Amino acid sequence: MISIWQLEVEPVIKFEQLQLDPPPLTLDEGTRALPGGGYTTFRTFHKYQVLKLADHFERLEETARLAGHAIKLDRPAVKSALRQAISVFPYDEERIRISIDFSQSPGAIFIMLEALKVPGPFEYQMGVKVVTRWLHRQNPKAKLTDFIETAAEVRKDIPAGMNEALMISEDQQVLEGLSSNFFAVLKGIIYTADQEVLSGITRSLVIKFIEEDKTPLKLEGIPIDQLTGLDEAFLTSTSRAVLPVTEIDGKKVGKGVPGSFTQKIMAGYWAKIEQELETIS
């Protein structure tokens, strides 16, 4: 089940739960049923704690600017609405999406919640399989809801057992996943695309850890023809955290198991977020 709320702040603050027909079963279904706009997605920890909420608000405002809309969030009102929606949602941890309407009533805010689902222990221990697809975002720094429809169409053709599809640019660079960022490890250097991808919050924390660890990092996509020679690879996203990739397009990555760099980054990420969590008040 998912829960959908609408927040209006002018002329007075109004926050109410919506009932769509038919009821959407996932955040993506709910998003596609709402007016088009921008969005951000994050998860809760210990019910009311979140990671870098201000960064998510800034991402929404940046997306609005890139889409040609001068929208400023009423952050206290959004925080209050989030707290209220979470308090009546019957799960201890949630995946939350905030979207802003750019098409019908510009500035209207929607808050959607679903029970958090994360990869299982086996996937973190053994890694996951992914495929590549020739695709890129038209406005790569804007997180626009219309891409959710594009991603849904791509997912229809992804073979069973694949965790993600990696997008490949016209100049043959690996960009990001449909709902994740991608990191590759080759000869002791970590690569991740920068200019043509979304600046994920999880990605930024991982990059910060890599830099603090003084591991060599290049903010550029790995060429597709080098995928077969990778030593390691991993995905980052809200629900995945840091998830090892051990097979791409049917070919083993490295030794086919999560490598030492990936394992170190996984551990470092979880240690770092415990220092960064904040309570929605």
N, C-alpha and C positions, 0 to 999 in steps of 0.2 A: 504494500500500500504506500501511497505518497500523500502528503498533505500540501495544499496550495493556499497561500494567503496573498491578499493584495493590500498594499500600503499606499495611501494618498496623504500628502502633507499639506496641501493647499485646497481650499482656504483654511481648513482645520485638519488635524491629524485623524485619519480614519483607517482602521486596520480590521479586516474581516476575512474569514475563511471562505474560499471558493469551492463550489461543487460543480465539477465538469461532467458532461454526459457525452460519451461514456467516460468513466473514471480512468485516468491514465495510470499505468502500472509502474512506470519508471520516470525518472527526472527528464530523460530525453523526450518521452511521449508527452509529458506535461509541458515542456518547453515548446514543442512543436504545436501544441494546442493554444498557446498564448501569442499575443502580438509579437512581431519580430523586433529584435533589439540587440542589446549587449548583455553579457552575463559573466559571472564568476562562480566557481564551485569550490567548496572546501568541506572539511569534515570536523566533527567535534571529538573531543577527548574527555572522558569522565563526565559526560553529559553536557556541561556548560563551558568547557574550555576549548579554545580555538587557537590557531597558529597565524600570527601576523594579519589580524583582521583589517588593520589600517591599510595594508598593502592590497588587500582585496578591494577595499573601497576606492583606492587610487586607481586600480586596474579598471574598475567600472567607469570612473570619470575619464580616464585616458581613452578607453574604447569609445565613449560618447564623443569626445573631441575628435578622434580620428574618423568617426562617422558623421561629423558635421553638426553635432548637438552640444550646446553649452549647458550641461547638466551638472549641478552641484548637489551631492547627497546631503540630506539632513542626517548626519551620522548618529546623533543621540536617538533620533526617532527610529532609525533602522536597527540600532542595537536593542532598543526597547522591544521592537517588533520581533526580532530574532529570539530574544529571551522568552517572550510570551509564546511564540510558536513552538519552541523547543520544550517548554514546560508542559505542554499538553500532548506532545508526541510520545507514544508509548514505547520508546526504545532508549537504551542508555547511551548509544552513540549513533550519530546521524551523518548522512551526507546531505549537504545543503547547497542549494543553488539560488543565487539572487540574480534576477534579470531586470533590465530596465527597458520599458517600451520606447522604441524610436519611431513607430509607424502609426499608431492610432491615437494614443494620448501620451505624447512624449513626456518622459519623466516619471510615469507611473511605475511603481516597483512591485515585483512579485517575488515571494519567498517560497521555495519548495523544499520539502524534506522527504527523505526516504531512509529506511534502515541501512546502516553502513554495511557494505559487503567488501571484504578484503581478500586477497589471495590466501590460500591455505599454507600451512607450514611446509608441505612437500614442494610447493612452487618456489618458495624462498630457498629451500635446501637444494633443489635440483635445477631451478631455472625454468623459463618458459620459452615457447616457440612463437616466432613472429614471421610475417611475410612483408614484402615490399610492394608498393604501388606508386605509379607515376601520378603525383598529385601535389598541389601546394595551395596555401591560402591566398586569396586575392589581396587581402589586407592583413598581413601576417602579425602585426602587433595589436590588432583589434580582435577581441573575443566576441564574435558576432553569432547570434543564434542561427542564422541561415546555414552556417557550416555544419550544424548538428544534423540537418537533413542530408547534406552531402555525405557526412560520415556514415549515416544510417544506410545509405545506398551502397557505399563501399563495403560495409560490414556484411551485406547480404551475400557477397561473393567470396568472403574469407573462408577458407576451409575450416572444418571443425577442429578444435584443439588448438587453434591459434589465439594467443592472448591479445595481439595487437597487429595493426598494419602500419608500417613505417612509410612516410611520404618521401618521395624522391623528386627533387627539383628538375627543371629542364636542363640544368647544367650538371646533372648526375651526382648531386650531393644528397646525402641522407639528411633530412630535415628534422622531423619529429614524428611521433605517433599520432593517430587520430585523436587520442585523448591523453597523451603523455609526451614527455620529452625523452630524447634518446642520447645516450652516452656510449662512446666506443673507446676501447683501450687497445692501443697498438704500440708495441715496443716501448712500453713504459710511459707513454703519453696518452692523456685522456682528451678526447675530442667531443665537442657538442656544438651543434649549429647555434647561431646567435641572431643574425640580422633578419632571417626569414622565418622565424618561429615565435610562438608565444613565449613570453617571459614567465614561466611557471613559478609559483611561490616555492614549491618543493624543489624545483630546479635551482632556484637562487640559494636556498640553504645548502644544497649539495655542493654547489660551486664554492660557496664560502668555506665549507669544510675542506674541500680539495685545496683551496688556496692556503688555508691555515696549515694544512698538512704538508705544504710545499711540494705537492705532486705536480709534475708538468701538465699544464692544461692549455689547449688551443681552442678558442671559441670559433670554431669553424666545423662545418659538416664533413664527415668522412666521405670520400668518393665511393660510389657504389661498387666500383671494381676492386676495392680493398676490403670489402666485407668478408670475403672468404679467408682473408689472412688475419682477421682480428684475434687478439688474445682473450679479450673479454668484452662484454657489452651489458648494459642495463637500462631499464626504464625508470622514470620518476613521474609521479602524479599524486594527487590527493589521496586516492584510495590505495594505490600500489606502494606508496612510500618509495623505497629503492628496491626494484625487482630485477633479479638477474635474468639475462637473455642467453640461452645456451644453444639456440638453433634459429637461423635466418634463412628463409626460402629453402628449407629442407636440408641445409648444410650446417654442420656442427660449428659452433663458435669456440675457438680454443680447444680445450680438452673435453668440452661438452658438459662441464660442471662449473658452478660459480667460482671465479678466480679470486686471488688474494686481494687485488685492488677493490673489487666489488664487495667482498666481505668486509673489508676495512671501512668502506664508505657506508655500507648498511649499518654497521655498529656505530659509526660516528654520527650518522644522521639521527638515530634514535636518542643518542646521548645529547645531541644539540637541541632537539625539539623540546626535551624536558625542561630546558632552560628558557625556552621561548614562549611557552604556553601562557595564555592570558584567559581570564574568566570574563565572559560576556556579562556586563553589569547594566 
